[in-house]
Amino acid sequence: MPVKFNVVRNSFALLVVMSMMAGCGARTEIRTVQDNDTYSFWNKKMDHIPFVFHYPDGRLEAFDDHGQVFSQPAAALEAERGDRVEIYVGHFDGPVKSLCYSSPDAAPTSKGPTVVSALCDHERSVVSFSDHARDRVLAAKSLYVARTRSLLLNGIWESPAQEPNQLPY
Protein backbone atom coordinates (compact mmCIF):
# COMPACT_ATOMS: atom_id res chain seq x y z
CA MET A 1 0.00 0.00 0.00
CA PRO A 2 2.74 2.58 0.79
CA VAL A 3 4.31 2.11 -2.66
CA LYS A 4 0.95 2.73 -4.35
CA PHE A 5 0.43 5.84 -2.20
CA ASN A 6 3.90 7.16 -3.17
CA VAL A 7 3.19 6.63 -6.87
CA VAL A 8 -0.14 8.46 -6.60
CA ARG A 9 1.39 11.26 -4.51
CA ASN A 10 4.34 11.70 -6.90
CA SER A 11 2.04 11.66 -9.94
CA PHE A 12 -0.19 14.29 -8.35
CA ALA A 13 2.82 16.45 -7.46
CA LEU A 14 4.11 16.20 -11.02
CA LEU A 15 0.69 17.16 -12.38
CA VAL A 16 0.49 20.19 -10.08
CA VAL A 17 3.99 21.40 -10.96
CA MET A 18 3.45 20.91 -14.70
CA SER A 19 0.13 22.76 -14.47
CA MET A 20 1.81 25.69 -12.73
CA MET A 21 4.61 25.76 -15.27
CA ALA A 22 2.18 25.56 -18.19
CA GLY A 23 0.96 29.05 -17.35
CA CYS A 24 4.44 30.48 -17.86
CA GLY A 25 3.77 31.46 -21.48
CA ALA A 26 6.16 29.73 -23.86
CA ARG A 27 6.41 30.86 -27.50
CA THR A 28 7.17 28.17 -30.05
CA GLU A 29 8.82 28.56 -33.47
CA ILE A 30 7.37 25.87 -35.75
CA ARG A 31 8.26 27.21 -39.21
CA THR A 32 11.46 25.16 -39.16
CA VAL A 33 9.60 21.81 -38.89
CA GLN A 34 9.91 19.79 -42.10
CA ASP A 35 7.57 17.12 -43.50
CA ASN A 36 9.73 14.24 -42.23
CA ASP A 37 9.95 15.71 -38.69
CA THR A 38 7.09 13.70 -37.27
CA TYR A 39 5.97 13.61 -33.66
CA SER A 40 6.49 9.84 -33.39
CA PHE A 41 9.97 9.97 -34.97
CA TRP A 42 11.26 12.62 -32.58
CA ASN A 43 9.38 11.23 -29.57
CA LYS A 44 11.31 7.95 -29.93
CA LYS A 45 14.58 9.70 -30.74
CA MET A 46 14.35 11.98 -27.68
CA ASP A 47 14.58 8.89 -25.47
CA HIS A 48 18.27 8.67 -26.40
CA ILE A 49 19.53 12.20 -27.00
CA PRO A 50 21.01 14.66 -24.50
CA PHE A 51 19.37 17.81 -23.15
CA VAL A 52 22.30 20.24 -22.90
CA PHE A 53 21.87 23.20 -20.50
CA HIS A 54 23.96 26.33 -21.11
CA TYR A 55 24.19 28.75 -18.18
CA PRO A 56 25.14 32.47 -18.30
CA ASP A 57 28.43 31.75 -16.49
CA GLY A 58 29.52 29.42 -19.33
CA ARG A 59 28.81 26.21 -17.44
CA LEU A 60 27.36 23.24 -19.39
CA GLU A 61 25.34 20.32 -18.06
CA ALA A 62 23.83 17.42 -20.00
CA PHE A 63 20.86 15.31 -18.92
CA ASP A 64 18.85 12.46 -20.40
CA ASP A 65 15.12 12.68 -21.03
CA HIS A 66 14.45 11.72 -17.38
CA GLY A 67 16.58 14.52 -15.96
CA GLN A 68 19.46 12.24 -14.97
CA VAL A 69 23.06 13.21 -15.75
CA PHE A 70 23.87 12.13 -19.33
CA SER A 71 26.53 9.47 -19.87
CA GLN A 72 28.82 11.77 -21.92
CA PRO A 73 30.26 15.11 -20.78
CA ALA A 74 28.33 18.14 -22.06
CA ALA A 75 31.42 19.70 -23.70
CA ALA A 76 31.98 16.53 -25.78
CA LEU A 77 28.33 16.54 -26.86
CA GLU A 78 28.61 20.15 -27.98
CA ALA A 79 31.76 19.40 -29.95
CA GLU A 80 30.22 16.50 -31.90
CA ARG A 81 27.03 18.47 -32.77
CA GLY A 82 24.83 15.36 -33.01
CA ASP A 83 21.10 15.15 -32.35
CA ARG A 84 20.38 16.95 -29.09
CA VAL A 85 18.21 19.49 -27.31
CA GLU A 86 19.92 22.81 -26.61
CA ILE A 87 18.64 24.76 -23.59
CA TYR A 88 20.08 28.24 -22.94
CA VAL A 89 19.31 29.94 -19.63
CA GLY A 90 19.62 33.74 -19.54
CA HIS A 91 17.73 36.71 -20.96
CA PHE A 92 16.51 36.33 -24.53
CA ASP A 93 13.84 37.99 -26.67
CA GLY A 94 12.23 34.91 -28.17
CA PRO A 95 12.78 31.63 -29.98
CA VAL A 96 16.09 31.50 -31.80
CA LYS A 97 16.43 29.42 -34.99
CA SER A 98 20.24 29.32 -34.83
CA LEU A 99 20.70 27.53 -31.48
CA CYS A 100 21.89 24.37 -33.18
CA TYR A 101 24.95 26.04 -34.73
CA SER A 102 25.60 29.16 -32.62
CA SER A 103 24.98 30.65 -29.21
CA PRO A 104 22.13 33.15 -28.85
CA ASP A 105 22.69 36.80 -28.03
CA ALA A 106 21.38 37.85 -24.64
CA ALA A 107 18.86 40.69 -24.56
CA PRO A 108 18.33 43.05 -21.65
CA THR A 109 14.96 42.36 -20.06
CA SER A 110 13.31 43.07 -16.76
CA LYS A 111 11.02 40.05 -17.00
CA GLY A 112 13.47 37.78 -15.20
CA PRO A 113 15.28 34.76 -16.55
CA THR A 114 14.20 33.30 -19.84
CA VAL A 115 15.10 30.10 -21.58
CA VAL A 116 15.47 29.42 -25.28
CA SER A 117 15.57 25.85 -26.47
CA ALA A 118 15.79 23.97 -29.74
CA LEU A 119 15.55 20.38 -30.86
CA CYS A 120 18.61 19.93 -33.07
CA ASP A 121 19.08 17.53 -35.95
CA HIS A 122 22.84 18.10 -35.99
CA GLU A 123 23.04 21.80 -36.99
CA ARG A 124 19.43 22.10 -38.19
CA SER A 125 16.80 23.45 -35.81
CA VAL A 126 13.74 21.20 -35.97
CA VAL A 127 11.61 23.28 -33.59
CA SER A 128 12.41 25.85 -30.91
CA PHE A 129 10.76 27.82 -28.11
CA SER A 130 11.33 30.58 -25.58
CA ASP A 131 10.01 30.35 -22.06
CA HIS A 132 10.01 32.34 -18.83
CA ALA A 133 11.26 30.13 -16.02
CA ARG A 134 12.24 30.76 -12.42
CA ASP A 135 15.43 29.41 -10.93
CA ARG A 136 13.55 26.95 -8.70
CA VAL A 137 11.73 25.57 -11.76
CA LEU A 138 15.00 25.15 -13.67
CA ALA A 139 16.59 23.47 -10.66
CA ALA A 140 14.09 20.61 -10.87
CA LYS A 141 15.85 19.05 -13.88
CA SER A 142 13.53 16.08 -14.34
CA LEU A 143 10.49 18.38 -14.43
CA TYR A 144 12.04 21.03 -16.66
CA VAL A 145 13.40 18.43 -19.09
CA ALA A 146 9.87 16.96 -19.24
CA ARG A 147 8.46 20.43 -19.95
CA THR A 148 11.05 21.06 -22.65
CA ARG A 149 10.35 17.72 -24.29
CA SER A 150 6.61 18.39 -24.21
CA LEU A 151 6.90 21.90 -25.68
CA LEU A 152 9.17 20.74 -28.50
CA LEU A 153 7.04 17.73 -29.40
CA ASN A 154 3.86 19.80 -29.26
CA GLY A 155 5.49 22.29 -31.61
CA ILE A 156 6.09 19.49 -34.10
CA TRP A 157 2.53 18.23 -33.63
CA GLU A 158 1.03 21.68 -34.25
CA SER A 159 3.21 22.43 -37.27
CA PRO A 160 1.54 22.92 -40.66
CA ALA A 161 4.22 20.54 -42.02
CA GLN A 162 2.33 17.72 -40.28
CA GLU A 163 -0.92 18.40 -42.15
CA PRO A 164 -1.73 15.78 -44.80
CA ASN A 165 -3.04 18.46 -47.18
CA GLN A 166 -0.96 21.50 -46.42
CA LEU A 167 -2.66 24.80 -47.05
CA PRO A 168 -0.71 28.03 -47.30
CA TYR A 169 -0.98 29.26 -43.70
PyMOL commands that set and color helices and strands:
alter all, ss='L'
color gray80, all
select helices_A, chain A and resi 2-22+39-45+74-80+135-139+141-158+160-162
alter helices_A, ss='H'
color red, helices_A
select strands_A, chain A and resi 27-29+51-54+60-63+84-90+114-121+124-132
alter strands_A, ss='S'
color yellow, strands_A
deselect
rebuild
show_as cartoon
